[in-house]
Amino acid sequence: MKFSISLTSGTDRPISAREITEFAQTSEALGYHGIYVTDHYYHSHPNFHSISAAAVLCAATKRVKLGFSAYQVPLRHPIAVAKKFTMLDALSEGRFIAALATGSYDKEFDAFGIPFKKRGKLMDEGIRAIKKLWTEDEVTFSGEFYSFENVTITPKPVQKPHLPIYIASWTGGGRPAARVAEFGDGWQASGLHTPISQLSEGWAHIQNACEAIDRDPATIQRSYVNTVVHFGETPEKAWNEFLIQSEKNKSRHRELCFMGTPDDVAGGIEKLQIAGMDEVTFLLGIDELDKARILANEIMPKFSG
């Protein structure tokens, strides 16, 4: 089991590059596998500007994998996405993962004038265009939403043939399963929305989608991201303390949060492991290095080897 951090601002105050650097370097020293940035322009919870924060992470770290959890492709033009990710792959010297999502916050789409109900089709078409831009020169693309001629993105990504692509989805059924099978080097299931009990069923849908296109599902990694964690004497006390911290925490789903003592949290991780997940990623704000230390010192050793 690999342990990573989904980094979000967690506060309305401005965050400096120095603070992000300190968090990242401490997390890397603690032995985390990856640091991923949440991606929203605005939401009910505070967020970084994801690309800017990711660029700081590239400069601050040397070993950890970097990426997003996850980047909303339909809110951007594929040429812009291809160029940004290529630059981040270069800045990180080939450590960047392209974790991509359709998006889930309808108000954000409304603000941009982008049809929320078409985000799946926008996502699929966008990924196809992005992959061509990463691997080909003089790209001409004609689709329902995006069309362009003779576009070349240079330099190409450091990783060949392109950055690893992870597909984020709440569940693994329907078109999301087919999307993972078609595009994904990995699947990001949502710790904010996907109960552990649904992971096995979701993975079965992905396996069936792989079979339909003659792909080996063993080539797809499985990550459970944006998992809320809070420590306390008991799960109940931890939850109550968590609610007191912020009014916005009341929007979290109690049954999905990992709460209580380190042993309680480790019990949740064991369930993820049994469900076949390769990685768990905890959602931490910039001021929550204390949680990162507890996870690294008291929980990660239980799963080493």
VMD Tcl script that draws the C-alpha trace (Angstrom):
set ca {
  {0.00 0.00 0.00}
  {1.36 3.39 -1.01}
  {0.53 6.49 1.04}
  {0.10 9.91 -0.53}
  {-1.32 13.34 0.27}
  {-4.03 15.28 -1.53}
  {-3.01 18.83 -0.69}
  {-5.60 21.57 -0.47}
  {-5.38 25.02 1.04}
  {-7.93 24.32 3.78}
  {-8.03 28.00 4.66}
  {-9.27 31.26 3.18}
  {-6.01 33.08 3.95}
  {-3.38 33.57 1.21}
  {-0.80 30.77 1.05}
  {2.83 31.48 0.16}
  {5.18 29.37 -1.93}
  {7.35 29.07 1.17}
  {4.51 27.34 3.05}
  {3.82 24.92 0.21}
  {7.55 24.19 -0.03}
  {7.83 23.47 3.69}
  {4.82 21.15 3.61}
  {6.10 19.32 0.54}
  {9.66 18.86 1.75}
  {8.50 17.64 5.15}
  {6.07 15.19 3.51}
  {8.79 13.90 1.19}
  {11.13 13.38 4.15}
  {8.37 11.46 5.95}
  {8.32 8.93 3.12}
  {5.11 9.69 1.25}
  {4.74 8.25 -2.23}
  {3.04 11.26 -3.82}
  {1.58 14.72 -3.33}
  {-1.47 15.62 -5.40}
  {-3.26 18.96 -5.55}
  {-7.04 19.31 -5.53}
  {-8.43 21.24 -8.49}
  {-11.24 23.78 -8.33}
  {-11.54 27.44 -9.26}
  {-14.10 27.77 -6.52}
  {-16.01 25.38 -4.29}
  {-17.64 25.18 -0.88}
  {-14.18 24.43 0.56}
  {-11.06 26.58 -0.08}
  {-8.70 25.39 -2.83}
  {-5.39 26.37 -4.40}
  {-5.00 27.42 -7.99}
  {-3.89 23.91 -8.84}
  {-1.35 24.55 -11.61}
  {0.42 27.26 -9.61}
  {0.65 25.06 -6.50}
  {1.84 22.10 -8.58}
  {4.65 24.18 -10.07}
  {5.86 25.03 -6.56}
  {5.75 21.33 -5.64}
  {7.90 20.50 -8.68}
  {10.61 22.87 -7.49}
  {10.33 21.91 -3.82}
  {10.66 18.12 -4.15}
  {13.04 15.56 -5.65}
  {11.50 12.12 -5.26}
  {7.72 12.07 -4.70}
  {5.25 11.60 -7.50}
  {3.21 14.71 -8.24}
  {-0.16 15.35 -9.83}
  {-3.76 16.26 -9.12}
  {-6.72 14.65 -7.43}
  {-8.00 15.31 -9.98}
  {-7.72 17.85 -12.82}
  {-11.04 18.84 -14.41}
  {-10.41 18.56 -18.14}
  {-13.82 19.87 -19.35}
  {-13.15 23.29 -17.80}
  {-10.15 23.85 -20.10}
  {-9.23 23.65 -23.76}
  {-7.14 20.53 -24.55}
  {-4.30 22.59 -26.05}
  {-3.98 24.46 -22.76}
  {-4.09 21.23 -20.75}
  {-1.49 19.54 -22.95}
  {0.91 22.48 -22.65}
  {0.51 22.87 -18.88}
  {1.05 19.19 -18.16}
  {4.04 19.00 -20.48}
  {5.65 21.88 -18.59}
  {4.89 20.29 -15.21}
  {6.41 17.02 -16.39}
  {9.57 18.91 -17.32}
  {9.67 20.90 -14.07}
  {9.36 17.67 -12.07}
  {11.89 15.83 -14.26}
  {9.38 13.18 -15.23}
  {7.53 12.68 -11.93}
  {4.15 14.07 -12.92}
  {0.95 12.01 -13.20}
  {-1.95 13.30 -15.30}
  {-4.93 12.47 -13.09}
  {-7.99 13.66 -14.96}
  {-11.63 14.14 -13.97}
  {-14.92 15.14 -15.55}
  {-15.73 17.48 -12.65}
  {-18.48 17.29 -10.06}
  {-19.46 20.81 -8.97}
  {-22.21 22.04 -11.26}
  {-22.02 25.65 -10.03}
  {-18.42 25.85 -11.20}
  {-19.43 24.75 -14.69}
  {-22.34 27.19 -14.71}
  {-19.99 30.05 -13.84}
  {-17.84 29.25 -16.89}
  {-20.82 28.71 -19.17}
  {-19.79 25.09 -19.80}
  {-22.63 22.54 -19.96}
  {-22.35 20.32 -16.91}
  {-24.36 17.49 -18.46}
  {-21.91 17.26 -21.37}
  {-18.79 17.04 -19.21}
  {-18.30 13.33 -19.94}
  {-18.21 13.86 -23.70}
  {-15.99 16.92 -23.22}
  {-13.65 14.79 -21.13}
  {-13.37 11.97 -23.68}
  {-12.82 14.28 -26.61}
  {-10.37 16.38 -24.62}
  {-8.23 13.38 -23.62}
  {-8.03 12.15 -27.22}
  {-6.84 15.57 -28.35}
  {-4.37 15.89 -25.46}
  {-2.78 12.50 -26.21}
  {-2.27 13.45 -29.84}
  {-0.68 16.75 -28.82}
  {1.68 14.92 -26.46}
  {2.83 12.39 -29.05}
  {2.48 13.98 -32.50}
  {3.57 17.09 -34.40}
  {1.32 19.23 -36.61}
  {-1.82 17.93 -34.94}
  {-5.14 18.52 -36.63}
  {-8.20 17.62 -34.61}
  {-11.88 17.82 -35.46}
  {-14.51 16.99 -32.89}
  {-17.90 17.98 -31.57}
  {-16.43 20.47 -29.09}
  {-12.82 21.12 -30.13}
  {-11.33 21.69 -33.56}
  {-7.89 22.97 -34.52}
  {-5.30 22.60 -37.28}
  {-1.53 22.10 -37.41}
  {-0.78 22.57 -33.71}
  {2.52 21.37 -32.26}
  {3.30 21.32 -28.55}
  {7.04 21.43 -27.88}
  {8.94 20.16 -26.08}
  {7.17 16.84 -25.69}
  {6.67 15.28 -22.24}
  {9.73 13.85 -20.49}
  {7.87 10.56 -19.89}
  {7.31 8.43 -22.97}
  {5.09 8.00 -24.80}
  {3.38 10.50 -22.47}
  {2.56 11.16 -18.83}
  {0.73 8.35 -17.00}
  {-3.01 9.02 -17.14}
  {-5.22 8.30 -14.14}
  {-8.98 8.59 -14.54}
  {-10.94 9.81 -11.54}
  {-14.51 8.69 -10.96}
  {-16.87 8.23 -8.03}
  {-17.75 4.72 -9.15}
  {-16.43 2.33 -11.73}
  {-19.64 1.61 -13.61}
  {-21.00 2.68 -17.01}
  {-19.01 5.11 -19.12}
  {-16.54 5.84 -16.26}
  {-15.46 2.17 -16.36}
  {-15.05 2.26 -20.13}
  {-13.09 5.52 -19.81}
  {-10.66 3.95 -17.35}
  {-10.23 0.94 -19.63}
  {-9.69 3.10 -22.72}
  {-7.39 5.78 -21.31}
  {-6.27 4.91 -17.80}
  {-2.94 3.80 -16.44}
  {-4.75 4.15 -13.13}
  {-8.15 4.64 -11.51}
  {-8.68 7.31 -8.83}
  {-11.71 6.38 -6.74}
  {-13.04 9.20 -4.57}
  {-12.58 9.07 -0.81}
  {-15.13 11.89 -0.65}
  {-17.85 10.04 -2.52}
  {-17.10 6.32 -2.98}
  {-17.83 3.95 -0.06}
  {-15.24 1.23 0.38}
  {-18.03 -1.32 -0.03}
  {-18.51 -0.16 -3.64}
  {-14.87 -0.44 -4.70}
  {-14.95 -4.15 -5.56}
  {-18.07 -3.69 -7.66}
  {-16.53 -0.67 -9.38}
  {-13.38 -2.60 -10.16}
  {-15.45 -5.47 -11.58}
  {-17.04 -3.00 -14.02}
  {-13.58 -1.82 -15.07}
  {-12.42 -5.41 -15.56}
  {-15.43 -6.07 -17.80}
  {-14.70 -2.91 -19.78}
  {-11.09 -4.05 -20.22}
  {-12.25 -7.43 -21.45}
  {-14.42 -5.72 -24.05}
  {-11.36 -4.03 -25.60}
  {-8.93 -6.91 -24.94}
  {-6.90 -5.07 -22.31}
  {-5.25 -6.60 -19.25}
  {-6.78 -4.89 -16.16}
  {-3.60 -5.73 -14.21}
  {-1.97 -2.81 -16.05}
  {-4.27 -0.36 -14.22}
  {-3.29 0.98 -10.78}
  {-5.97 1.71 -8.18}
  {-5.87 4.73 -5.88}
  {-8.36 5.94 -3.24}
  {-7.91 9.72 -3.08}
  {-9.10 12.74 -1.08}
  {-9.74 10.68 2.04}
  {-10.72 12.79 5.05}
  {-8.91 11.86 8.28}
  {-9.08 13.19 11.83}
  {-7.55 11.75 14.99}
  {-9.14 11.53 18.43}
  {-9.67 9.26 21.43}
  {-12.61 7.56 19.71}
  {-14.19 7.81 16.26}
  {-17.13 9.70 17.78}
  {-14.92 12.23 19.60}
  {-12.78 12.71 16.52}
  {-15.87 13.39 14.39}
  {-17.27 15.90 16.88}
  {-13.92 17.72 17.08}
  {-13.76 17.73 13.28}
  {-17.19 19.38 13.07}
  {-16.20 22.06 15.58}
  {-13.12 22.95 13.53}
  {-15.15 24.37 10.67}
  {-18.79 24.84 9.72}
  {-17.87 23.58 6.23}
  {-16.88 20.19 7.62}
  {-20.58 19.45 8.14}
  {-20.82 18.83 4.39}
  {-18.50 15.82 4.66}
  {-19.95 12.30 4.65}
  {-19.30 10.79 8.07}
  {-19.34 7.20 6.79}
  {-16.49 7.96 4.36}
  {-14.19 9.70 6.85}
  {-11.37 7.87 8.66}
  {-11.81 8.91 12.29}
  {-10.41 7.97 15.70}
  {-7.13 6.56 16.94}
  {-4.29 5.52 14.62}
  {-5.51 1.94 15.02}
  {-9.02 2.98 13.95}
  {-7.63 4.68 10.86}
  {-5.39 1.69 10.11}
  {-8.52 -0.47 10.17}
  {-10.01 1.60 7.37}
  {-6.82 1.30 5.35}
  {-6.88 -2.48 5.78}
  {-10.36 -2.49 4.24}
  {-9.01 -0.53 1.27}
  {-6.21 -3.03 0.90}
  {-8.65 -5.93 0.96}
  {-10.70 -4.14 -1.71}
  {-7.62 -4.16 -3.95}
  {-6.50 -0.53 -3.76}
  {-2.80 0.11 -4.36}
  {-2.68 3.60 -2.85}
  {-4.52 5.72 -0.30}
  {-4.32 9.50 -0.47}
  {-5.34 11.65 2.50}
  {-6.89 15.08 2.04}
  {-4.85 17.51 4.12}
  {-4.84 21.29 4.36}
  {-1.63 23.29 4.36}
  {-1.89 23.67 8.16}
  {-2.26 19.94 8.82}
  {1.33 18.71 8.86}
  {0.57 17.27 12.29}
  {-1.77 14.75 10.65}
  {0.84 13.97 7.99}
  {3.34 13.17 10.75}
  {0.92 10.91 12.65}
  {0.05 9.02 9.48}
  {3.73 8.61 8.59}
  {5.00 7.68 12.04}
  {2.16 5.60 13.46}
  {0.26 4.15 10.50}
  {2.52 3.80 7.46}
  {4.94 1.41 9.28}
  {2.04 -1.00 9.84}
  {1.81 -1.45 6.06}
  {5.47 -1.44 5.07}
  {6.34 -4.59 3.18}
}
mol new
graphics top color blue
foreach p $ca { graphics top sphere $p radius 0.5 }
foreach p [lrange $ca 0 end-1] q [lrange $ca 1 end] { graphics top cylinder $p $q radius 0.2 }
display resetview
